[in-house]
């Protein structure tokens, strides 16, 4: 069992004891998503796969926040924001903009990127190194900006 998955399970038990209802709901949702991925793939997933699940859940919540705010449903947007806070506790420290920029420069040199047609190669190089530590949508935008220069 992955260490991260163990930590999430322990946190669920702690949330139950502390009667933290909202936190418990979010952690249970996360564990259900992890279990679903394990059932679908018929394997026990490692920490990187758990991070990928968490990242996907955070992205879903960010999308939902935007939709709720556009519809004027601030109470639902606030609930999603609270869930993101809980989910991000399990993510590694986020990369700074300078670190992302340096990684992109390194990737451009490594794959000898010439223009937008090399976007896939760059993302393939950057994604494993930034997984869980940076918003990949933001990374993609920064790569496009650098390739346009």
Secondary structure, DSSP 8 states (H G I E B T S, - for coil): --HHHHHHHHHHHHHHHHT-HHHHHHHHHHHHHHHHHHHHHTS---HHHHHHHHHHHHHHHHHHHHHHHHTT-HHHHHHHHHHHHHHHTTS-----HHHHHHHHHHHHHHHT--SGGGHHHHHHHHHHHHTTTS-HHHHHHHHHHHHH-
